[in-house]
Amino acid sequence: MTNKPPVFPFDRANYFIMIVGLVLIVLGFVIMAMDKEPYGFGFLGITLGPIILLLGFLTQFVAIFYKSKK
């Protein structure tokens, strides 16, 4: 038997992009929670927070499919 190093599905860059996406998702939820309008119908809760969340989920999508050039 040969001792081959394990092959991981993701690279270091993938994990970095995933962490950035996770931070964006948490930031989006925090921004939505900061809205002071009733039922969250202010700018933060209905516009800015969801946009940041969408960017976070899109970043996660990119992190999964990103292939580094080796």
Secondary structure, DSSP 8 states (H G I E B T S, - for coil): --------SS-HHHHHHHHHHHHHHHHHHHHHHT--SGGG-SHIIIIIHHHHHHHHHHHHHHHHH-----
